[in-house]
Amino acid sequence: MSTLVIEHLKASELPQQWAQRLKAKPEQTVTVRIETEPEPAAETPAAFVTDDPAFGIWRDREDMADVEGYLRKLRAPRYTRE
């Protein structure tokens, strides 16, 4: 965050809307402080975590290394004309 501070600035040198909002007399001095707002942090998705013991029970199966091939073989009998 960066900050700009202008001290001892005459109210007559302020933008007209600012001076009206402050209700300052033209000969009064003011201090102007302008700060940049921090950018909102990008939301990072939370890591998927589960304590369910059934989750991932087949991950070590060597015959299912090629999932698409395994499913094709599993579903093949449904599409035969026998």
N, CA, C and O of each residue as an XYZ file, in Angstrom:
328
protein
N       0.852     -1.161      0.000
C       0.000      0.000      0.000
C       0.902      1.229      0.000
O       1.891      1.287      0.730
N       0.553      2.199     -0.819
C       1.332      3.434     -0.833
C       0.462      4.593     -0.353
O      -0.760      4.575     -0.492
N       1.122      5.598      0.214
C       0.419      6.727      0.803
C       1.039      8.019      0.305
O       2.259      8.139      0.196
N       0.183      8.980      0.005
C       0.617     10.318     -0.385
C       0.054     11.274      0.648
O      -1.156     11.290      0.877
N       0.913     12.078      1.281
C       0.482     13.049      2.281
C       0.906     14.432      1.808
O       2.078     14.664      1.510
N      -0.062     15.353      1.740
C       0.218     16.744      1.374
C      -0.196     17.600      2.566
O      -1.372     17.670      2.920
N       0.794     18.249      3.179
C       0.525     19.054      4.369
C       0.521     20.534      4.007
O       1.159     20.956      3.042
N      -0.207     21.309      4.798
C      -0.262     22.769      4.690
C      -0.749     23.216      3.307
O      -0.229     24.171      2.731
N      -1.727     22.526      2.804
C      -2.311     22.865      1.508
C      -3.485     23.802      1.748
O      -4.341     23.527      2.588
N      -3.528     24.918      1.006
C      -4.639     25.853      1.161
C      -5.903     25.221      0.601
O      -5.867     24.570     -0.444
N      -6.999     25.408      1.282
C      -8.273     24.843      0.867
C      -8.664     25.343     -0.520
O      -9.369     24.646     -1.250
N      -8.219     26.535     -0.891
C      -8.541     27.076     -2.214
C      -7.859     26.273     -3.327
O      -8.268     26.363     -4.484
N      -6.823     25.487     -2.994
C      -6.119     24.675     -3.984
C      -6.704     23.259     -4.119
O      -6.305     22.491     -4.995
N      -7.638     22.937     -3.254
C      -8.298     21.633     -3.332
C      -9.301     21.618     -4.484
O      -9.762     22.674     -4.917
N      -9.636     20.444     -4.976
C     -10.754     20.372     -5.923
C     -12.010     20.946     -5.254
O     -12.207     20.790     -4.049
N     -12.831     21.592     -6.028
C     -13.978     22.306     -5.489
C     -14.899     21.400     -4.667
O     -15.383     21.808     -3.611
N     -15.139     20.194     -5.133
C     -16.015     19.275     -4.401
C     -15.435     18.916     -3.036
O     -16.179     18.770     -2.066
N     -14.124     18.773     -2.954
C     -13.493     18.445     -1.677
C     -13.647     19.604     -0.706
O     -14.004     19.405      0.455
N     -13.380     20.810     -1.178
C     -13.467     21.989     -0.319
C     -14.893     22.175      0.180
O     -15.101     22.528      1.341
N     -15.870     21.943     -0.681
C     -17.268     22.059     -0.254
C     -17.606     20.999      0.784
O     -18.313     21.276      1.753
N     -17.119     19.822      0.589
C     -17.401     18.742      1.536
C     -16.761     19.022      2.898
O     -17.337     18.697      3.937
N     -15.577     19.623      2.890
C     -14.904     19.960      4.142
C     -15.481     21.217      4.788
O     -15.288     21.468      5.978
N     -16.196     22.002      3.975
C     -16.715     23.300      4.439
C     -15.567     24.154      4.957
O     -15.667     24.811      5.994
N     -14.476     24.124      4.203
C     -13.281     24.869      4.589
C     -13.281     26.237      3.918
O     -13.744     26.395      2.788
N     -12.753     27.218      4.638
C     -12.600     28.564      4.080
C     -11.384     28.542      3.161
O     -10.442     27.796      3.424
N     -11.374     29.332      2.098
C     -10.267     29.287      1.125
C      -8.879     29.520      1.734
O      -7.893     28.998      1.214
N      -8.782     30.293      2.823
C      -7.468     30.592      3.409
C      -7.007     29.536      4.414
O      -5.855     29.566      4.845
N      -7.868     28.619      4.789
C      -7.499     27.571      5.729
C      -6.515     26.611      5.081
O      -6.546     26.386      3.871
N      -5.640     26.048      5.911
C      -4.731     25.015      5.408
C      -5.225     23.659      5.884
O      -5.794     23.523      6.967
N      -4.993     22.674      5.055
C      -5.453     21.311      5.362
C      -4.330     20.331      5.057
O      -3.360     20.661      4.375
N      -4.480     19.144      5.566
C      -3.576     18.049      5.246
C      -4.386     17.013      4.485
O      -5.450     16.582      4.929
N      -3.863     16.621      3.333
C      -4.541     15.631      2.499
C      -3.733     14.347      2.556
O      -2.518     14.351      2.361
N      -4.425     13.249      2.827
C      -3.767     11.943      2.882
C      -4.515     11.016      1.924
O      -5.719     10.804      2.062
N      -3.793     10.476      0.965
C      -4.390      9.582     -0.023
C      -3.662      8.248      0.061
O      -2.439      8.185     -0.059
N      -4.428      7.188      0.266
C      -3.851      5.842      0.365
C      -4.444      4.958     -0.717
O      -5.627      5.064     -1.040
N      -3.627      4.096     -1.268
C      -4.146      3.119     -2.206
C      -4.747      1.964     -1.409
O      -4.256      1.601     -0.340
N      -5.806      1.406     -1.947
C      -6.439      0.273     -1.287
C      -5.762     -1.006     -1.746
O      -5.420     -1.139     -2.921
N      -5.564     -1.943     -0.838
C      -4.945     -3.208     -1.247
C      -5.879     -3.970     -2.184
O      -7.101     -3.934     -2.036
N      -5.278     -4.655     -3.143
C      -6.068     -5.469     -4.060
C      -6.575     -6.686     -3.319
O      -5.860     -7.269     -2.504
N      -7.813     -7.071     -3.602
C      -8.319     -8.269     -2.914
C      -7.487     -9.488     -3.292
O      -7.101     -9.664     -4.448
N      -7.226    -10.301     -2.322
C      -6.430    -11.510     -2.557
C      -7.221    -12.492     -3.409
O      -8.426    -12.664     -3.230
N      -6.530    -13.124     -4.325
C      -7.182    -14.134     -5.154
C      -7.508    -15.332     -4.282
O      -6.689    -15.793     -3.488
N      -8.720    -15.820     -4.451
C      -9.129    -16.965     -3.660
C      -8.456    -18.230     -4.180
O      -8.549    -18.558     -5.363
N      -7.797    -18.915     -3.300
C      -7.182    -20.181     -3.682
C      -8.099    -21.307     -3.229
O      -8.531    -21.338     -2.077
N      -8.389    -22.217     -4.122
C      -9.274    -23.308     -3.716
C      -8.621    -24.166     -2.638
O      -7.421    -24.439     -2.666
N      -9.442    -24.572     -1.705
C      -8.933    -25.422     -0.620
C      -8.600    -26.804     -1.171
O      -9.272    -27.306     -2.071
N      -7.590    -27.387     -0.635
C      -7.197    -28.735     -1.054
C      -8.288    -29.718     -0.640
O      -8.886    -29.586      0.428
N      -8.539    -30.700     -1.497
C      -9.558    -31.699     -1.197
C      -9.014    -32.655     -0.149
O      -7.985    -33.302     -0.346
N      -9.717    -32.729      0.956
C      -9.293    -33.607      2.050
C     -10.523    -34.375      2.528
O     -11.607    -33.812      2.675
N     -10.336    -35.645      2.762
C     -11.421    -36.452      3.305
C     -10.856    -37.486      4.264
O      -9.734    -37.968      4.106
N     -11.652    -37.805      5.245
C     -11.282    -38.851      6.198
C     -12.032    -40.140      5.904
O     -11.929    -41.110      6.655
N     -12.789    -40.151      4.810
C     -13.585    -41.319      4.454
C     -12.657    -42.465      4.051
O     -11.903    -42.322      3.089
N     -12.689    -43.593      4.757
C     -11.781    -44.696      4.436
C     -12.070    -45.329      3.078
O     -11.201    -46.001      2.523
N     -13.283    -45.129      2.523
C     -13.616    -45.717      1.226
C     -13.048    -44.906      0.065
O     -12.987    -45.398     -1.062
N     -12.642    -43.697      0.324
C     -12.130    -42.862     -0.754
C     -10.759    -43.363     -1.200
O      -9.833    -43.466     -0.395
N     -10.641    -43.671     -2.481
C      -9.372    -44.092     -3.043
C      -9.012    -45.548     -2.799
O      -7.840    -45.909     -2.909
N      -9.974    -46.393     -2.473
C      -9.638    -47.786     -2.156
C      -9.145    -48.566     -3.374
O      -8.505    -49.605     -3.217
N      -9.433    -48.082     -4.585
C      -9.010    -48.803     -5.786
C      -7.797    -48.152     -6.441
O      -7.419    -48.570     -7.536
N      -7.188    -47.181     -5.847
C      -6.099    -46.447     -6.500
C      -4.864    -47.317     -6.764
O      -4.070    -46.993     -7.648
N      -4.688    -48.404     -6.024
C      -3.516    -49.264     -6.191
C      -3.769    -50.462     -7.109
O      -2.910    -51.333     -7.242
N      -4.939    -50.506     -7.738
C      -5.272    -51.640     -8.603
C      -4.527    -51.516     -9.933
O      -4.753    -50.566    -10.683
N      -3.638    -52.474    -10.227
C      -2.850    -52.441    -11.463
C      -3.700    -52.700    -12.693
O      -3.400    -52.185    -13.770
N      -4.762    -53.495    -12.551
C      -5.609    -53.781    -13.700
C      -6.472    -52.576    -14.098
O      -7.101    -52.592    -15.156
N      -6.507    -51.548    -13.271
C      -7.277    -50.346    -13.576
C      -6.380    -49.149    -13.843
O      -6.826    -48.009    -13.709
N      -5.144    -49.376    -14.212
C      -4.237    -48.263    -14.507
C      -4.772    -47.454    -15.679
O      -4.705    -46.225    -15.665
N      -5.309    -48.137    -16.705
C      -5.957    -47.475    -17.838
C      -7.460    -47.531    -17.582
O      -8.116    -48.503    -17.957
N      -8.000    -46.514    -16.958
C      -9.402    -46.515    -16.538
C     -10.332    -46.637    -17.730
O     -11.270    -47.434    -17.698
N     -10.093    -45.861    -18.788
C     -10.968    -45.901    -19.961
C     -10.970    -47.295    -20.604
O     -12.027    -47.804    -20.976
N      -9.814    -47.896    -20.732
C      -9.718    -49.243    -21.293
C     -10.427    -50.259    -20.419
O     -11.112    -51.145    -20.930
N     -10.275    -50.144    -19.121
C     -10.934    -51.060    -18.188
C     -12.447    -50.960    -18.329
O     -13.136    -51.978    -18.384
N     -12.972    -49.722    -18.388
C     -14.415    -49.543    -18.515
C     -14.927    -50.020    -19.867
O     -16.015    -50.591    -19.948
N     -14.161    -49.796    -20.929
C     -14.554    -50.279    -22.251
C     -14.705    -51.798    -22.229
O     -15.669    -52.350    -22.759
N     -13.737    -52.457    -21.606
C     -13.762    -53.924    -21.505
C     -14.932    -54.391    -20.628
O     -15.575    -55.398    -20.923
N     -15.196    -53.659    -19.566
C     -16.277    -54.002    -18.654
C     -17.648    -53.845    -19.319
O     -18.551    -54.650    -19.087
N     -17.797    -52.813    -20.143
C     -19.088    -52.528    -20.783
C     -19.295    -53.259    -22.104
O     -20.418    -53.309    -22.606
N     -18.258    -53.816    -22.666
C     -18.341    -54.460    -23.984
C     -19.450    -55.501    -24.079
O     -20.148    -55.514    -25.092
N     -19.664    -56.380    -23.087
C     -20.728    -57.378    -23.223
C     -22.118    -56.786    -23.411
O     -22.988    -57.460    -23.962
N     -22.355    -55.590    -22.987
C     -23.667    -54.968    -23.136
C     -23.999    -54.653    -24.592
O     -25.167    -54.589    -24.973
N     -22.963    -54.459    -25.396
C     -23.176    -53.993    -26.757
C     -22.984    -55.086    -27.819
O     -22.853    -54.776    -29.003
N     -22.966    -56.339    -27.411
C     -22.861    -57.428    -28.381
C     -24.269    -57.878    -28.762
O     -25.221    -57.658    -28.013
N     -24.399    -58.513    -29.937
C     -25.731    -58.916    -30.432
C     -26.082    -60.337    -30.019
O     -26.990    -60.916    -30.616
N     -25.461    -60.898    -29.095
C     -25.729    -62.279    -28.697
C     -27.006    -62.392    -27.912
O     -27.381    -63.490    -27.499
